Amino acid sequence: MTAAQRWSALHHGIDPGTVPLLLPWLRLMWRLAGPLRRVPPTLITVFGGLLALDAVLLAGSLPALAAGAVVAATVCDGLDGAVAVVAGRASSRGALADAVADRVSDAAFAAVLWRCGVPAPLAVVCGALALGVDGLRRLRRVPARITVGERPTWTACAALAAGAAALTSAAWPALVCAGVWCAAGVVAVAQIALPFQRSRPARRSRHDNAVR
């Protein structure tokens, strides 16, 4: 069984090749995971969560470092699963720890927006949308449904907001990032909440039926 097949088996049968940019990202994580085979995946998970919380603390005074912490936390989020796949150390306890760390990171990234100048109510809405996407997915029991509002979306918005804050004191870049976050979150909730409609097969004409 290949690494992609093992990953798919651990992620509700999702084919990484069908999700844009996912397979190249996973291949990079698997390569980085090679030297870390003996490191417990849960340790990487916890470290990633701590980096996300550090990003919140750094965003107010050292936004450039906060942007780096956001990206590093996301790399850890990919590495823990990659180590579990490469080393054959996947476990239900590790999956639970990863899910908790992901939600902590989602909330932390929304707090980074607030620290970069986004009004608190808007940052709360961003965090609620990120948590709501995952909660609604679990409620509807559609774990394999991928939306436009996923961890890469929240990571990009938080990292760009922090990076912009390192270059300018203006609040508008962070507000734009919050707007993109909210728009993606709303669309993601709709993608999960609304059932997909299967296209009906076209009706055959009498001539087609006669030929068949």
Z-matrix of the N, CA and C atoms (Angstrom, degrees):
N
C 1 1.462
C 2 1.530 1 109.51
N 3 1.320 2 116.34 1 129.90
C 4 1.457 3 121.22 2 -179.13
C 5 1.524 4 110.58 3 -75.79
N 6 1.339 5 115.44 4 167.03
C 7 1.460 6 120.19 5 178.10
C 8 1.525 7 110.36 6 -61.56
N 9 1.329 8 116.64 7 -38.13
C 10 1.474 9 120.25 8 179.47
C 11 1.525 10 110.58 9 -64.18
N 12 1.321 11 116.88 10 -39.81
C 13 1.460 12 119.99 11 179.17
C 14 1.524 13 111.35 12 -68.66
N 15 1.346 14 116.95 13 -38.93
C 16 1.470 15 119.70 14 176.76
C 17 1.523 16 110.88 15 -65.00
N 18 1.335 17 115.74 16 -40.44
C 19 1.465 18 119.71 17 177.92
C 20 1.522 19 110.53 18 -62.59
N 21 1.329 20 116.23 19 -43.87
C 22 1.458 21 121.09 20 -179.90
C 23 1.521 22 111.03 21 -61.54
N 24 1.337 23 116.81 22 -41.70
C 25 1.462 24 120.67 23 -179.97
C 26 1.527 25 111.45 24 -63.51
N 27 1.321 26 117.24 25 -29.26
C 28 1.472 27 121.60 26 -179.72
C 29 1.514 28 112.80 27 -88.43
N 30 1.350 29 116.68 28 -8.50
C 31 1.465 30 120.63 29 -176.88
C 32 1.527 31 110.83 30 -126.72
N 33 1.322 32 115.16 31 51.96
C 34 1.468 33 122.87 32 169.39
C 35 1.524 34 113.26 33 59.25
N 36 1.328 35 116.73 34 28.90
C 37 1.458 36 119.89 35 175.32
C 38 1.511 37 115.03 36 79.45
N 39 1.334 38 118.18 37 11.13
C 40 1.469 39 120.57 38 179.38
C 41 1.525 40 109.41 39 -66.85
N 42 1.318 41 116.23 40 130.65
C 43 1.457 42 121.25 41 176.20
C 44 1.527 43 107.78 42 -86.60
N 45 1.359 44 118.76 43 110.10
C 46 1.470 45 119.65 44 -176.61
C 47 1.512 46 113.62 45 -61.09
N 48 1.320 47 117.02 46 -22.33
C 49 1.453 48 119.91 47 179.65
C 50 1.512 49 113.57 48 -71.79
N 51 1.325 50 117.45 49 -16.56
C 52 1.464 51 120.76 50 -178.73
C 53 1.524 52 112.70 51 -92.21
N 54 1.334 53 117.54 52 -8.90
C 55 1.466 54 121.41 53 -179.41
C 56 1.524 55 108.52 54 -102.35
N 57 1.330 56 118.48 55 123.17
C 58 1.470 57 120.80 56 -177.17
C 59 1.528 58 112.87 57 -53.74
N 60 1.321 59 115.91 58 129.69
C 61 1.477 60 124.59 59 174.79
C 62 1.531 61 114.11 60 69.67
N 63 1.324 62 118.17 61 -4.66
C 64 1.459 63 118.97 62 -177.01
C 65 1.529 64 111.89 63 -70.10
N 66 1.310 65 117.30 64 -46.22
C 67 1.466 66 119.59 65 -176.34
C 68 1.535 67 112.07 66 -64.03
N 69 1.348 68 119.71 67 -43.98
C 70 1.475 69 117.97 68 175.66
C 71 1.527 70 112.59 69 -60.11
N 72 1.339 71 116.97 70 -38.17
C 73 1.457 72 120.46 71 177.81
C 74 1.532 73 110.87 72 -63.31
N 75 1.321 74 115.92 73 -44.68
C 76 1.462 75 119.69 74 -179.96
C 77 1.526 76 111.25 75 -64.13
N 78 1.302 77 117.20 76 -40.26
C 79 1.463 78 120.02 77 179.09
C 80 1.523 79 110.75 78 -62.14
N 81 1.340 80 116.49 79 -39.44
C 82 1.460 81 119.75 80 176.46
C 83 1.527 82 110.60 81 -63.76
N 84 1.342 83 116.41 82 -43.51
C 85 1.467 84 120.19 83 -179.90
C 86 1.529 85 111.11 84 -64.64
N 87 1.328 86 117.44 85 -39.77
C 88 1.469 87 120.57 86 179.49
C 89 1.521 88 110.44 87 -64.47
N 90 1.336 89 116.36 88 -37.06
C 91 1.464 90 119.43 89 178.99
C 92 1.532 91 110.38 90 -67.26
N 93 1.336 92 116.46 91 -42.80
C 94 1.463 93 120.42 92 179.03
C 95 1.525 94 111.39 93 -68.96
N 96 1.326 95 116.38 94 -27.23
C 97 1.467 96 120.21 95 -177.36
C 98 1.519 97 112.79 96 -75.08
N 99 1.337 98 117.78 97 -19.01
C 100 1.459 99 120.72 98 -177.83
C 101 1.523 100 113.82 99 -51.30
N 102 1.344 101 118.43 100 -53.39
C 103 1.476 102 119.29 101 -179.07
C 104 1.529 103 113.70 102 -71.77
N 105 1.335 104 116.81 103 -8.56
C 106 1.471 105 120.15 104 -175.65
C 107 1.528 106 112.11 105 -105.57
N 108 1.316 107 117.25 106 19.92
C 109 1.463 108 121.08 107 -176.27
C 110 1.529 109 113.02 108 -55.58
N 111 1.329 110 116.78 109 -35.11
C 112 1.463 111 120.16 110 -175.34
C 113 1.524 112 113.06 111 -87.76
N 114 1.325 113 116.51 112 -4.05
C 115 1.468 114 120.00 113 178.84
C 116 1.527 115 108.79 114 -83.73
N 117 1.337 116 118.64 115 128.87
C 118 1.468 117 119.80 116 178.24
C 119 1.533 118 110.84 117 -60.22
N 120 1.328 119 118.37 118 127.29
C 121 1.462 120 120.03 119 -179.60
C 122 1.526 121 113.30 120 -56.49
N 123 1.336 122 117.04 121 -35.13
C 124 1.463 123 119.97 122 -179.07
C 125 1.528 124 111.09 123 -64.75
N 126 1.325 125 117.79 124 -31.46
C 127 1.461 126 121.27 125 177.16
C 128 1.530 127 110.09 126 -63.86
N 129 1.321 128 116.66 127 -40.30
C 130 1.470 129 120.94 128 176.84
C 131 1.519 130 109.74 129 -66.50
N 132 1.330 131 116.73 130 -38.32
C 133 1.463 132 121.12 131 178.51
C 134 1.526 133 111.14 132 -60.24
N 135 1.335 134 115.71 133 -48.28
C 136 1.464 135 120.29 134 -179.75
C 137 1.523 136 110.66 135 -63.33
N 138 1.323 137 116.69 136 -41.64
C 139 1.458 138 120.34 137 179.63
C 140 1.526 139 110.81 138 -62.12
N 141 1.316 140 116.77 139 -39.38
C 142 1.461 141 120.40 140 177.62
C 143 1.514 142 112.03 141 -63.65
N 144 1.336 143 116.94 142 -42.29
C 145 1.458 144 120.24 143 177.00
C 146 1.518 145 112.09 144 -61.84
N 147 1.341 146 116.97 145 -39.92
C 148 1.461 147 121.10 146 178.71
C 149 1.532 148 110.93 147 -66.26
N 150 1.321 149 116.83 148 -36.88
C 151 1.460 150 120.00 149 176.96
C 152 1.527 151 111.14 150 -63.91
N 153 1.323 152 116.44 151 -39.14
C 154 1.469 153 120.16 152 178.33
C 155 1.527 154 110.62 153 -62.98
N 156 1.331 155 116.72 154 -41.91
C 157 1.466 156 120.25 155 177.76
C 158 1.527 157 110.76 156 -67.97
N 159 1.326 158 117.61 157 -36.65
C 160 1.461 159 120.86 158 176.42
C 161 1.526 160 110.82 159 -61.99
N 162 1.322 161 116.35 160 -35.34
C 163 1.466 162 120.00 161 179.78
C 164 1.523 163 110.74 162 -59.31
N 165 1.329 164 116.72 163 -37.23
C 166 1.469 165 120.32 164 178.77
C 167 1.524 166 110.07 165 -64.16
N 168 1.316 167 116.86 166 -44.11
C 169 1.463 168 120.96 167 -179.43
C 170 1.528 169 111.55 168 -66.68
N 171 1.326 170 116.93 169 -36.24
C 172 1.458 171 121.04 170 -176.70
C 173 1.527 172 113.22 171 -79.54
N 174 1.324 173 117.15 172 -24.50
C 175 1.460 174 120.63 173 -172.29
C 176 1.523 175 112.98 174 -61.22
N 177 1.329 176 117.38 175 -30.90
C 178 1.458 177 119.84 176 -177.49
C 179 1.511 178 113.58 177 -72.72
N 180 1.329 179 118.67 178 -36.19
C 181 1.460 180 122.01 179 -174.61
C 182 1.520 181 113.82 180 -116.12
N 183 1.324 182 117.05 181 -31.54
C 184 1.463 183 122.03 182 -178.30
C 185 1.531 184 109.58 183 -130.32
N 186 1.328 185 116.55 184 69.37
C 187 1.473 186 119.40 185 -174.22
C 188 1.526 187 113.94 186 -62.01
N 189 1.335 188 117.48 187 -29.97
C 190 1.471 189 118.62 188 178.65
C 191 1.524 190 110.51 189 -63.74
N 192 1.340 191 115.88 190 -42.37
C 193 1.462 192 119.38 191 176.79
C 194 1.529 193 110.50 192 -67.87
N 195 1.325 194 116.57 193 -32.65
C 196 1.463 195 119.86 194 177.50
C 197 1.522 196 110.51 195 -63.53
N 198 1.333 197 116.75 196 -41.39
C 199 1.469 198 120.04 197 177.64
C 200 1.524 199 110.34 198 -61.23
N 201 1.337 200 116.16 199 -41.57
C 202 1.460 201 119.67 200 177.58
C 203 1.508 202 112.49 201 -64.70
N 204 1.347 203 115.97 202 -37.83
C 205 1.465 204 119.87 203 179.12
C 206 1.520 205 111.28 204 -66.73
N 207 1.325 206 117.10 205 -36.50
C 208 1.471 207 121.08 206 177.54
C 209 1.527 208 110.21 207 -62.15
N 210 1.338 209 115.41 208 -47.16
C 211 1.464 210 119.64 209 -179.81
C 212 1.529 211 110.56 210 -65.55
N 213 1.343 212 116.76 211 -42.44
C 214 1.468 213 120.21 212 179.96
C 215 1.522 214 111.55 213 -63.59
N 216 1.334 215 116.99 214 -38.08
C 217 1.465 216 120.26 215 177.62
C 218 1.518 217 110.96 216 -62.99
N 219 1.331 218 116.03 217 -38.04
C 220 1.466 219 119.88 218 179.51
C 221 1.523 220 111.09 219 -70.31
N 222 1.327 221 116.57 220 -36.46
C 223 1.468 222 119.66 221 175.98
C 224 1.530 223 110.10 222 -62.85
N 225 1.333 224 116.21 223 -41.92
C 226 1.467 225 119.39 224 177.02
C 227 1.523 226 110.96 225 -61.67
N 228 1.340 227 116.19 226 -37.02
C 229 1.461 228 120.12 227 178.56
C 230 1.523 229 111.44 228 -62.50
N 231 1.340 230 116.03 229 -32.91
C 232 1.463 231 119.10 230 175.92
C 233 1.515 232 112.70 231 -81.12
N 234 1.333 233 115.65 232 -34.03
C 235 1.464 234 119.53 233 -176.26
C 236 1.516 235 113.37 234 -69.90
N 237 1.355 236 117.20 235 -37.65
C 238 1.466 237 117.82 236 -177.23
C 239 1.522 238 111.03 237 -61.45
N 240 1.326 239 116.23 238 -43.68
C 241 1.456 240 119.06 239 177.37
C 242 1.518 241 112.52 240 -68.89
N 243 1.340 242 116.25 241 -34.71
C 244 1.465 243 119.90 242 179.51
C 245 1.521 244 110.72 243 -65.67
N 246 1.328 245 116.82 244 -42.25
C 247 1.468 246 120.18 245 177.61
C 248 1.526 247 110.31 246 -63.34
N 249 1.342 248 115.69 247 -40.99
C 250 1.464 249 119.61 248 179.11
C 251 1.523 250 111.15 249 -61.54
N 252 1.344 251 116.88 250 -37.72
C 253 1.465 252 120.73 251 -179.46
C 254 1.525 253 110.87 252 -73.94
N 255 1.329 254 115.86 253 -49.52
C 256 1.468 255 120.40 254 -175.39
C 257 1.526 256 111.65 255 -65.94
N 258 1.345 257 116.41 256 -40.22
C 259 1.460 258 120.48 257 -176.81
C 260 1.517 259 112.89 258 -92.22
N 261 1.335 260 118.09 259 -1.69
C 262 1.458 261 120.62 260 -179.06
C 263 1.515 262 112.54 261 65.06
N 264 1.343 263 117.62 262 39.54
C 265 1.458 264 121.42 263 -175.18
C 266 1.513 265 111.91 264 -116.69
N 267 1.321 266 117.40 265 24.87
C 268 1.460 267 120.16 266 178.71
C 269 1.525 268 110.47 267 -68.45
N 270 1.338 269 116.50 268 141.26
C 271 1.461 270 121.35 269 179.73
C 272 1.517 271 109.20 270 -150.46
N 273 1.327 272 115.89 271 159.26
C 274 1.468 273 120.31 272 178.10
C 275 1.524 274 110.97 273 -65.06
N 276 1.339 275 116.70 274 -35.01
C 277 1.470 276 120.34 275 177.90
C 278 1.529 277 110.46 276 -64.81
N 279 1.316 278 116.18 277 -41.07
C 280 1.457 279 119.86 278 178.12
C 281 1.515 280 111.77 279 -65.98
N 282 1.343 281 116.71 280 -38.21
C 283 1.461 282 120.31 281 178.28
C 284 1.523 283 111.01 282 -64.24
N 285 1.337 284 116.53 283 -39.37
C 286 1.463 285 120.25 284 178.22
C 287 1.527 286 110.63 285 -65.72
N 288 1.331 287 116.26 286 -44.49
C 289 1.461 288 120.07 287 178.71
C 290 1.524 289 111.11 288 -61.34
N 291 1.327 290 116.39 289 -39.09
C 292 1.456 291 120.79 290 179.07
C 293 1.519 292 110.99 291 -65.18
N 294 1.336 293 117.42 292 -41.36
C 295 1.459 294 121.04 293 179.70
C 296 1.528 295 110.86 294 -64.13
N 297 1.330 296 116.83 295 -42.15
C 298 1.466 297 120.45 296 179.18
C 299 1.525 298 110.44 297 -65.16
N 300 1.330 299 116.55 298 -44.56
C 301 1.466 300 120.73 299 179.38
C 302 1.526 301 111.24 300 -62.56
N 303 1.320 302 116.82 301 -36.89
C 304 1.460 303 120.21 302 178.22
C 305 1.522 304 111.53 303 -62.16
N 306 1.335 305 116.59 304 -43.23
C 307 1.457 306 119.33 305 -179.22
C 308 1.530 307 111.36 306 -69.95
N 309 1.326 308 116.47 307 -36.45
C 310 1.475 309 119.97 308 175.18
C 311 1.525 310 109.54 309 -61.94
N 312 1.315 311 116.39 310 -42.74
C 313 1.461 312 120.69 311 -179.97
C 314 1.523 313 111.36 312 -65.52
N 315 1.330 314 117.24 313 -41.05
C 316 1.463 315 120.56 314 177.96
C 317 1.526 316 110.75 315 -56.99
N 318 1.335 317 115.91 316 -48.33
C 319 1.464 318 120.61 317 179.61
C 320 1.527 319 110.75 318 -64.94
N 321 1.332 320 116.67 319 -39.39
C 322 1.460 321 120.45 320 -179.88
C 323 1.529 322 111.07 321 -65.15
N 324 1.318 323 117.28 322 -40.91
C 325 1.462 324 120.15 323 -179.79
C 326 1.529 325 110.59 324 -65.27
N 327 1.321 326 117.02 325 -35.90
C 328 1.467 327 119.76 326 175.30
C 329 1.526 328 110.22 327 -65.42
N 330 1.332 329 116.93 328 -37.52
C 331 1.463 330 121.22 329 177.60
C 332 1.525 331 110.97 330 -66.80
N 333 1.332 332 117.23 331 -31.18
C 334 1.461 333 120.76 332 175.92
C 335 1.531 334 109.73 333 -61.06
N 336 1.327 335 116.81 334 -41.37
C 337 1.469 336 120.45 335 176.99
C 338 1.525 337 110.08 336 -58.08
N 339 1.319 338 116.35 337 -44.27
C 340 1.472 339 121.02 338 179.58
C 341 1.518 340 110.66 339 -61.38
N 342 1.320 341 116.60 340 -43.85
C 343 1.461 342 120.38 341 -179.34
C 344 1.529 343 111.92 342 -67.49
N 345 1.331 344 115.97 343 -20.45
C 346 1.466 345 120.31 344 179.66
C 347 1.525 346 112.49 345 -92.64
N 348 1.321 347 118.22 346 4.70
C 349 1.457 348 120.79 347 174.65
C 350 1.512 349 116.50 348 118.58
N 351 1.320 350 117.95 349 -1.62
C 352 1.464 351 120.63 350 177.81
C 353 1.528 352 109.10 351 -76.81
N 354 1.341 353 118.46 352 133.44
C 355 1.467 354 119.95 353 178.00
C 356 1.527 355 111.41 354 -54.67
N 357 1.325 356 116.29 355 143.44
C 358 1.464 357 121.02 356 -175.82
C 359 1.533 358 112.99 357 -55.23
N 360 1.356 359 118.87 358 -44.89
C 361 1.475 360 117.86 359 -179.96
C 362 1.533 361 112.87 360 -59.18
N 363 1.337 362 116.56 361 -38.73
C 364 1.462 363 119.68 362 179.66
C 365 1.529 364 110.80 363 -68.86
N 366 1.327 365 116.22 364 -38.90
C 367 1.468 366 119.44 365 177.03
C 368 1.523 367 110.84 366 -64.04
N 369 1.332 368 116.40 367 -37.12
C 370 1.472 369 120.03 368 177.44
C 371 1.523 370 110.22 369 -64.01
N 372 1.337 371 116.53 370 -40.35
C 373 1.465 372 120.18 371 177.52
C 374 1.527 373 110.29 372 -61.96
N 375 1.333 374 116.65 373 -41.51
C 376 1.468 375 120.36 374 178.09
C 377 1.522 376 110.58 375 -60.14
N 378 1.323 377 115.78 376 -47.35
C 379 1.464 378 119.10 377 179.79
C 380 1.513 379 111.84 378 -63.14
N 381 1.345 380 116.50 379 -40.85
C 382 1.459 381 120.27 380 -179.44
C 383 1.525 382 111.24 381 -64.47
N 384 1.325 383 116.64 382 -37.63
C 385 1.467 384 119.52 383 178.86
C 386 1.524 385 110.90 384 -66.85
N 387 1.333 386 116.54 385 -42.41
C 388 1.466 387 119.38 386 179.50
C 389 1.521 388 110.89 387 -62.57
N 390 1.327 389 116.22 388 -45.76
C 391 1.457 390 119.52 389 178.87
C 392 1.525 391 110.96 390 -69.35
N 393 1.333 392 115.78 391 -33.96
C 394 1.460 393 119.67 392 -179.17
C 395 1.512 394 113.11 393 -66.92
N 396 1.330 395 116.86 394 -36.00
C 397 1.470 396 119.97 395 178.54
C 398 1.520 397 110.06 396 -59.48
N 399 1.320 398 116.52 397 -48.12
C 400 1.469 399 119.96 398 -179.94
C 401 1.525 400 111.16 399 -68.38
N 402 1.329 401 116.80 400 -41.84
C 403 1.465 402 119.28 401 -179.62
C 404 1.515 403 112.52 402 -63.63
N 405 1.326 404 116.16 403 -42.23
C 406 1.471 405 119.89 404 179.59
C 407 1.521 406 110.72 405 -67.58
N 408 1.318 407 116.56 406 -37.08
C 409 1.468 408 119.80 407 177.28
C 410 1.532 409 110.64 408 -60.84
N 411 1.313 410 116.20 409 -41.94
C 412 1.469 411 119.68 410 178.68
C 413 1.522 412 110.87 411 -70.18
N 414 1.343 413 116.76 412 -38.68
C 415 1.455 414 120.48 413 -179.59
C 416 1.523 415 111.96 414 -63.85
N 417 1.309 416 115.45 415 -40.49
C 418 1.464 417 120.13 416 -179.56
C 419 1.529 418 112.69 417 -85.37
N 420 1.357 419 115.10 418 -4.86
C 421 1.461 420 121.08 419 178.53
C 422 1.528 421 112.03 420 57.29
N 423 1.333 422 114.34 421 49.52
C 424 1.469 423 120.54 422 176.13
C 425 1.532 424 107.98 423 -126.27
N 426 1.352 425 116.71 424 62.80
C 427 1.465 426 119.90 425 -174.46
C 428 1.517 427 114.75 426 -62.73
N 429 1.338 428 117.03 427 -21.69
C 430 1.462 429 119.84 428 -176.57
C 431 1.523 430 112.94 429 -91.89
N 432 1.326 431 117.82 430 1.86
C 433 1.467 432 119.76 431 -177.87
C 434 1.524 433 109.62 432 -83.03
N 435 1.323 434 116.55 433 114.00
C 436 1.459 435 123.07 434 -179.32
C 437 1.526 436 108.74 435 -93.94
N 438 1.331 437 116.35 436 136.33
C 439 1.466 438 121.29 437 -177.66
C 440 1.530 439 110.06 438 -120.97
N 441 1.333 440 115.68 439 -178.61
C 442 1.463 441 120.00 440 176.63
C 443 1.520 442 111.12 441 -78.67
N 444 1.325 443 117.15 442 -14.09
C 445 1.453 444 121.56 443 -179.11
C 446 1.512 445 111.07 444 -108.64
N 447 1.316 446 116.45 445 87.78
C 448 1.462 447 121.90 446 -179.54
C 449 1.530 448 108.99 447 -129.35
N 450 1.331 449 117.18 448 -176.63
C 451 1.458 450 121.40 449 -177.40
C 452 1.534 451 113.17 450 -52.45
N 453 1.340 452 119.93 451 -42.36
C 454 1.474 453 118.89 452 178.60
C 455 1.530 454 112.56 453 -59.62
N 456 1.340 455 116.94 454 -33.63
C 457 1.465 456 120.31 455 179.07
C 458 1.518 457 110.68 456 -65.96
N 459 1.338 458 116.42 457 -48.91
C 460 1.468 459 119.73 458 -178.63
C 461 1.533 460 109.97 459 -65.89
N 462 1.325 461 116.56 460 -37.14
C 463 1.468 462 120.05 461 179.27
C 464 1.516 463 111.02 462 -62.71
N 465 1.332 464 116.28 463 -47.49
C 466 1.465 465 120.27 464 -178.47
C 467 1.521 466 111.17 465 -61.57
N 468 1.327 467 116.73 466 -42.99
C 469 1.471 468 120.03 467 -178.80
C 470 1.527 469 110.96 468 -64.46
N 471 1.332 470 117.39 469 -45.21
C 472 1.460 471 120.71 470 -178.36
C 473 1.526 472 111.08 471 -68.35
N 474 1.325 473 117.09 472 -43.42
C 475 1.466 474 120.20 473 -178.76
C 476 1.525 475 111.25 474 -65.97
N 477 1.334 476 117.19 475 -41.18
C 478 1.462 477 120.13 476 179.21
C 479 1.523 478 111.23 477 -67.57
N 480 1.325 479 117.07 478 -38.58
C 481 1.465 480 120.10 479 178.41
C 482 1.517 481 110.43 480 -63.58
N 483 1.328 482 117.24 481 -44.19
C 484 1.458 483 120.83 482 179.39
C 485 1.527 484 110.96 483 -67.96
N 486 1.321 485 117.10 484 -40.21
C 487 1.454 486 120.32 485 178.14
C 488 1.514 487 112.05 486 -62.85
N 489 1.345 488 115.99 487 -40.91
C 490 1.460 489 120.00 488 178.50
C 491 1.528 490 110.81 489 -67.24
N 492 1.324 491 116.42 490 -37.10
C 493 1.464 492 120.06 491 179.17
C 494 1.520 493 111.63 492 -64.50
N 495 1.333 494 116.79 493 -25.77
C 496 1.462 495 120.26 494 177.49
C 497 1.521 496 111.78 495 -74.66
N 498 1.334 497 116.75 496 -19.11
C 499 1.458 498 121.25 497 -176.81
C 500 1.521 499 113.53 498 -102.22
N 501 1.330 500 116.72 499 -26.53
C 502 1.455 501 120.70 500 -176.98
C 503 1.517 502 110.36 501 -148.05
N 504 1.331 503 115.38 502 151.59
C 505 1.464 504 120.42 503 177.06
C 506 1.515 505 112.32 504 -86.97
N 507 1.334 506 116.63 505 -4.38
C 508 1.460 507 120.57 506 179.88
C 509 1.527 508 110.15 507 -66.89
N 510 1.323 509 115.36 508 144.38
C 511 1.460 510 120.15 509 -177.54
C 512 1.526 511 112.71 510 -89.99
N 513 1.331 512 117.66 511 -13.69
C 514 1.458 513 118.67 512 -172.13
C 515 1.530 514 114.14 513 -63.44
N 516 1.366 515 120.23 514 -34.28
C 517 1.478 516 116.62 515 178.20
C 518 1.530 517 112.36 516 -61.93
N 519 1.338 518 116.28 517 -40.80
C 520 1.465 519 119.10 518 178.24
C 521 1.521 520 110.68 519 -66.47
N 522 1.335 521 116.76 520 -35.04
C 523 1.465 522 120.06 521 178.04
C 524 1.528 523 110.98 522 -66.10
N 525 1.330 524 116.15 523 -38.31
C 526 1.467 525 119.37 524 176.79
C 527 1.526 526 109.96 525 -63.54
N 528 1.326 527 116.24 526 -43.28
C 529 1.474 528 120.09 527 178.49
C 530 1.524 529 110.96 528 -61.82
N 531 1.336 530 116.50 529 -39.86
C 532 1.460 531 119.96 530 177.81
C 533 1.525 532 110.80 531 -65.85
N 534 1.344 533 116.42 532 -37.62
C 535 1.458 534 119.73 533 178.01
C 536 1.523 535 112.03 534 -64.36
N 537 1.341 536 116.06 535 -42.70
C 538 1.468 537 120.08 536 177.25
C 539 1.524 538 109.99 537 -63.47
N 540 1.332 539 116.42 538 -41.87
C 541 1.474 540 121.63 539 178.41
C 542 1.525 541 109.77 540 -57.93
N 543 1.339 542 116.66 541 -49.25
C 544 1.465 543 120.39 542 -177.26
C 545 1.523 544 111.49 543 -64.70
N 546 1.332 545 116.12 544 -42.24
C 547 1.467 546 119.24 545 -179.96
C 548 1.526 547 110.64 546 -62.64
N 549 1.331 548 116.32 547 -45.09
C 550 1.468 549 119.97 548 178.74
C 551 1.523 550 110.35 549 -64.23
N 552 1.343 551 116.77 550 -38.27
C 553 1.460 552 119.81 551 179.98
C 554 1.515 553 112.71 552 -65.19
N 555 1.326 554 116.10 553 -42.23
C 556 1.464 555 119.98 554 179.40
C 557 1.529 556 110.81 555 -63.98
N 558 1.344 557 115.80 556 -44.51
C 559 1.469 558 119.49 557 178.80
C 560 1.535 559 110.25 558 -63.89
N 561 1.330 560 116.51 559 -39.58
C 562 1.464 561 120.04 560 -179.91
C 563 1.520 562 111.39 561 -63.47
N 564 1.329 563 116.48 562 -43.57
C 565 1.466 564 119.80 563 177.87
C 566 1.526 565 110.21 564 -60.62
N 567 1.338 566 116.21 565 -41.75
C 568 1.464 567 119.90 566 178.96
C 569 1.527 568 110.99 567 -64.48
N 570 1.326 569 116.62 568 -39.45
C 571 1.469 570 120.12 569 179.69
C 572 1.524 571 111.70 570 -61.88
N 573 1.325 572 115.85 571 -34.50
C 574 1.460 573 119.04 572 -179.68
C 575 1.526 574 111.22 573 -83.60
N 576 1.341 575 116.43 574 -39.09
C 577 1.467 576 120.47 575 -174.62
C 578 1.518 577 112.54 576 -73.59
N 579 1.336 578 116.50 577 -37.44
C 580 1.458 579 119.78 578 -176.31
C 581 1.521 580 109.91 579 -88.52
N 582 1.319 581 117.36 580 129.60
C 583 1.471 582 119.73 581 179.27
C 584 1.517 583 110.80 582 -68.54
N 585 1.312 584 115.41 583 142.86
C 586 1.455 585 119.23 584 176.23
C 587 1.531 586 109.29 585 -74.25
N 588 1.331 587 115.13 586 135.20
C 589 1.463 588 119.77 587 179.67
C 590 1.528 589 109.22 588 -97.24
N 591 1.290 590 114.26 589 124.89
C 592 1.455 591 118.19 590 177.60
C 593 1.519 592 109.67 591 -78.44
N 594 1.297 593 114.80 592 136.64
C 595 1.459 594 118.83 593 179.52
C 596 1.520 595 109.76 594 -69.58
N 597 1.329 596 115.55 595 136.01
C 598 1.464 597 120.44 596 179.11
C 599 1.513 598 110.57 597 -79.52
N 600 1.316 599 116.17 598 140.93
C 601 1.469 600 117.68 599 178.65
C 602 1.522 601 110.71 600 -64.45
N 603 1.308 602 115.85 601 142.94
C 604 1.466 603 120.30 602 -179.26
C 605 1.527 604 110.03 603 -64.55
N 606 1.329 605 114.23 604 142.71
C 607 1.466 606 118.86 605 178.72
C 608 1.521 607 110.47 606 -70.30
N 609 1.320 608 113.80 607 139.31
C 610 1.463 609 117.86 608 178.56
C 611 1.511 610 109.82 609 -83.61
N 612 1.289 611 114.18 610 141.50
C 613 1.464 612 118.71 611 176.90
C 614 1.513 613 109.64 612 -77.46
N 615 1.303 614 116.37 613 165.95
C 616 1.471 615 120.78 614 178.39
C 617 1.517 616 110.86 615 -61.23
N 618 1.334 617 114.26 616 -35.18
C 619 1.459 618 117.81 617 -179.77
C 620 1.528 619 110.17 618 -65.43
N 621 1.346 620 116.80 619 -42.37
C 622 1.473 621 120.11 620 178.17
C 623 1.515 622 111.04 621 -61.15
N 624 1.350 623 116.43 622 -43.33
C 625 1.466 624 120.04 623 -179.79
C 626 1.523 625 110.85 624 -63.40
N 627 1.311 626 115.01 625 -37.69
C 628 1.458 627 117.97 626 -178.87
C 629 1.536 628 111.00 627 -67.51
N 630 1.345 629 114.76 628 -39.06
C 631 1.447 630 118.54 629 -179.65
C 632 1.523 631 110.44 630 -66.17
N 633 1.367 632 117.06 631 -39.34
C 634 1.448 633 121.35 632 -178.40
C 635 1.519 634 110.43 633 -75.45
